[in-house]
Structure formats: structure tokens, C-alpha cells
Amino acid sequence: MKALVTGGAGYIGGTVAAQLAGLGHRPVILDNFCHSSRKYLPPGIEVIEGSVQDRPLLERIFEAARSAGDPFDCVLHFAALIEVGDSMKRPEIYFENNTCGSVSLLQAMVNAGPRRIVFSSTAAVYGNPEEIPIREDARLEPTNVYGATKVMVEQTLEWMNRIHGLRYASLRYFNVAGASEDASGVVRGEAHDPETHLIPLVLDVAIGRRPSIRIFGNDYPTPDGTCVRDYIHVTDLATAHIAALAALDKHERIVCNLGNGRGFSVLEIVEAVRRITRHAIPVEVQPRRAGDPAVLVASADQARSLLGWQPRYTDLDSIIRTAWEWHRRRYAE
Ligand SMILES: NC(=O)c1ccc[n+]([C@@H]2O[C@H](COP(=O)([O-])OP(=O)(O)OC[C@H]3O[C@@H](n4cnc5c(N)ncnc54)[C@H](O)[C@@H]3O)[C@@H](O)[C@H]2O)c1
């Protein structure tokens, strides 16, 4: 399988591209490096520097492959801006990059490319869900611009399927975490710039790069008062993408949550990092942040039934241990 992997220089896209290559498939990465560097690129994979917003470039890529008798079979679309807080300050940039960029990619696919796409959606499409665990048929009411950009792409995909027969899988990830080693021995873990994700931030405290971890709100209606989230290991997430590509042989459109179906609170994460790193991890409690739902936990039934997929990392410590190993190595370099 030859796959265009947009955003393949990033944390998740890079992991999936490496896993595809390890299985003998042929990923080609397209990234504009706006939030990544060449340092963590999976080795031995063709890389094109460019933006998904550049439709003529995308059409040239698809056409060149086709006229060489080696067309793309599918697209895995990870490229996006992902910072929720930033999206609430610069909505126009997020709609332009995430929504318009995806539409530009879909247009190029319809004009010259493959008719099969796996799209990185997010639990942020649900906003404050009424029921936990969250099923895929829950109302989509994002509470931030980032989530709204993804809902719009999901809706566009639905119409592109009905009108152009484009097959798609919208995979709604919950909190992706952990590090993985690819077939060539390269270990890749979570690194965003700026970092806003909880596990790398707590690990930063353990490594001495931050004095303490800020907890936003300890008065939520949860067992210990802090927010509860569902964490999925990046290797399991990558496996689900490969399963989704195969499932598109049978199903024209797939909408699936990707989570473990189990929630952990912010304090449970801090405790797990304390256990694993043997560091005290001072915490600093701050007021709640606007728009943070108390609990986000996936119903993982649909992924099991449609994709035949099961996560392998189901306990928190094993997820955090892989993240810690990578984090330590990263800053020891
Ligand atoms: N990390 C998570 O927990 C999480 C959760 C839910 C959904 N997602 C989604 O997964 C995808 C990947 O996230 P990630 O954590 O790997 O983020 P990341 O920032 O590490 O990767 C995103 C990559 O996309 C690239 N990119 C951005 N805009 C681009 C453009 N216009 N053209 C080409 N490349 C562009 C960036 O340079 C970066 O390499 C995103 O779509 C994100 O919304 C992530």
C-alpha cells in the first residue's frame, strides 16, 4: 500500500508512518514543519515539504505518482494545528489550516488522487457530553475552535462520500500518550511545541525542566475533584489506523472513537508519574479553565466491532513508563 501521510513529521503521524513502513507498506510524508522538526522523522521514508493548503502541489504529487504507474492507494491525514487554547485566540488561523487545508486535500484527492482517507478527529468534537462513556452517536457540540474545525471536516467527508464516493474513516482520538520504537530502533514520543499535554508536562517536572505541575480545578464532580480523561497509547492508535484502512474495504464510511474506555484523573496521572520516576512532583492547584469538561471517556465498542481492534496498553503505568523512558533519553541527548 502506498500512503500519503500528511503531518507525518509530528508525534502521531510519524509513529503511524513508521509502523506502516515496518509492515512493508510505502508511506510518503507531507509536512510543512510548522510544528515539528526533521529530527524525529522516521528513517528511510520519502518526505515532501509542503502544506495541505497547497492544492496544486497535492495534485502534482498525485498526478506524478499516477503517471509513473505507481499511484497512491490512500491518504492518512494528521496535519493540523492542535492547541485548544491557541485556537481560542486565533480562530481564523485554525479554520484556515485545519478546515480549509483539509478541504484542499479532499479536492486534490477527488481531482487526481486516491479515494480513501483516514482522518484524525478528536474527542473535542463532543464538547461537554451528556453521557459517559461517550458513544459516537452523541451530539457534536464542541466548546472550542479546535474541535469545531474537526467537526467541519467530518461533515465535509460525509458529503464527499455521498457525492464523490470517497471512502473515509474519521477516528476520534481521546488523549494520545506514550512512546514507541519502530523497526529501525528509533524511539519516538510525545513532543509538542509549545507543550500543553499533561503527561509530558508532568514528566518535565520529574526531569527538572519545570518546578511544579499546575492542576486546573480540583472541585469537579469526579472522585478526587480533578478532570478525568481516557489515555490511549500511540502504538495502539497506530494499529487502529492500519485496521481502519483494511475496514474501508468493507465499509464506505467509518466514525470511531479511539480510547481505552477507562478514565484516569489528573491526580492519578501525577501519582503514576511519582511511582515511576520516584520524584515528588509538586502540584499547584489553579482555578478551572473555561471549556474543560469534567470527564471524557470513550465507549470503545465501535472500534472493537468495526475495526476488530483491541488496545494492548490498558494500564496507566505501562503507558507512562514508555513516555518516561523516551523523555529521559530525549533530554539526555
Ligand atoms: N495528540 C493527541 O492527543 C491528539 C488527540 C486528538 C486528535 N489529535 C489529532 O492528531 C493529529 C496529529 O496530532 P499530533 O499530536 O501528532 O500533533 P503534532 O503537532 O505533533 O503533528 C501535526 C503535524 O502536522 C504538521 N502540519 C500542521 N499544519 C500543516 C499543514 N497545513 N500542512 C502540512 N503539515 C502541517 C505539523 O508540522 C506537525 O508535524 C492532529 O490532527 C490532531 O488534531 C491528536
The ligand as an SDF file (V2000), in Angstrom:
LIG
                    3D

 44 48  0  0  0  0  0  0  0  0999 V2000
   -2.0730   14.2570   20.4430 N   0  0  0  0  0  0  0  0  0  0  0  0
   -3.3210   13.9960   20.8040 C   0  0  0  0  0  0  0  0  0  0  0  0
   -3.5770   13.6200   21.9580 O   0  0  0  0  0  0  0  0  0  0  0  0
   -4.4440   14.1310   19.8000 C   0  0  0  0  0  0  0  0  0  0  0  0
   -5.7690   13.9080   20.2440 C   0  0  0  0  0  0  0  0  0  0  0  0
   -6.8040   14.0160   19.3300 C   0  0  0  0  0  0  0  0  0  0  0  0
   -6.5380   14.2980   17.9940 C   0  0  0  0  0  0  0  0  0  0  0  0
   -5.2590   14.5330   17.5890 N   0  0  0  0  0  0  0  0  0  0  0  0
   -5.0270   14.8260   16.1660 C   0  0  0  0  0  0  0  0  0  0  0  0
   -3.9730   14.0150   15.6810 O   0  0  0  0  0  0  0  0  0  0  0  0
   -3.2550   14.6970   14.6590 C   0  0  0  0  0  0  0  0  0  0  0  0
   -1.7620   14.6410   14.9480 C   0  0  0  0  0  0  0  0  0  0  0  0
   -1.5130   15.2360   16.2200 O   0  0  0  0  0  0  0  0  0  0  0  0
   -0.0700   15.2310   16.8930 P   0  0  0  0  0  0  0  0  0  0  0  0
   -0.2850   15.1040   18.3640 O   0  0  0  0  0  0  0  0  0  0  0  0
    0.8180   14.2660   16.1910 O   0  0  0  0  0  0  0  0  0  0  0  0
    0.3880   16.7420   16.5880 O   0  0  0  0  0  0  0  0  0  0  0  0
    1.7750   17.3010   16.0010 P   0  0  0  0  0  0  0  0  0  0  0  0
    1.7160   18.7790   16.1440 O   0  0  0  0  0  0  0  0  0  0  0  0
    2.9190   16.5590   16.5940 O   0  0  0  0  0  0  0  0  0  0  0  0
    1.6750   16.8990   14.4530 O   0  0  0  0  0  0  0  0  0  0  0  0
    0.9670   17.6690   13.4940 C   0  0  0  0  0  0  0  0  0  0  0  0
    1.8760   17.7920   12.2750 C   0  0  0  0  0  0  0  0  0  0  0  0
    1.1250   18.4580   11.2390 O   0  0  0  0  0  0  0  0  0  0  0  0
    2.0070   19.3880   10.6050 C   0  0  0  0  0  0  0  0  0  0  0  0
    1.1430   20.3900    9.9410 N   0  0  0  0  0  0  0  0  0  0  0  0
    0.3230   21.3040   10.5240 C   0  0  0  0  0  0  0  0  0  0  0  0
   -0.3130   22.0110    9.5730 N   0  0  0  0  0  0  0  0  0  0  0  0
    0.1300   21.5580    8.3730 C   0  0  0  0  0  0  0  0  0  0  0  0
   -0.1500   21.8880    7.0230 C   0  0  0  0  0  0  0  0  0  0  0  0
   -1.0060   22.8700    6.7020 N   0  0  0  0  0  0  0  0  0  0  0  0
    0.4450   21.1760    6.0480 N   0  0  0  0  0  0  0  0  0  0  0  0
    1.3300   20.1800    6.3350 C   0  0  0  0  0  0  0  0  0  0  0  0
    1.6600   19.8460    7.5870 N   0  0  0  0  0  0  0  0  0  0  0  0
    1.0550   20.5180    8.6050 C   0  0  0  0  0  0  0  0  0  0  0  0
    2.8890   19.9120   11.7370 C   0  0  0  0  0  0  0  0  0  0  0  0
    4.1010   20.4730   11.2690 O   0  0  0  0  0  0  0  0  0  0  0  0
    3.1270   18.6220   12.5380 C   0  0  0  0  0  0  0  0  0  0  0  0
    4.2630   17.9230   12.0620 O   0  0  0  0  0  0  0  0  0  0  0  0
   -3.8220   16.1080   14.6000 C   0  0  0  0  0  0  0  0  0  0  0  0
   -4.7370   16.1820   13.5260 O   0  0  0  0  0  0  0  0  0  0  0  0
   -4.5630   16.2530   15.9200 C   0  0  0  0  0  0  0  0  0  0  0  0
   -5.6460   17.1410   15.8160 O   0  0  0  0  0  0  0  0  0  0  0  0
   -4.2080   14.4520   18.4640 C   0  0  0  0  0  0  0  0  0  0  0  0
  1  2  1  0
  2  3  2  0
  2  4  1  0
  4  5  1  0
  4 44  2  0
  5  6  2  0
  6  7  1  0
  7  8  2  0
  8  9  1  0
  8 44  1  0
  9 10  1  0
  9 42  1  0
 10 11  1  0
 11 12  1  0
 11 40  1  0
 12 13  1  0
 13 14  1  0
 14 15  2  0
 14 16  1  0
 14 17  1  0
 17 18  1  0
 18 19  2  0
 18 20  1  0
 18 21  1  0
 21 22  1  0
 22 23  1  0
 23 24  1  0
 23 38  1  0
 24 25  1  0
 25 26  1  0
 25 36  1  0
 26 27  1  0
 26 35  1  0
 27 28  2  0
 28 29  1  0
 29 30  1  0
 29 35  2  0
 30 31  1  0
 30 32  2  0
 32 33  1  0
 33 34  2  0
 34 35  1  0
 36 37  1  0
 36 38  1  0
 38 39  1  0
 40 41  1  0
 40 42  1  0
 42 43  1  0
M  CHG  2   8   1  16  -1
M  END
$$$$
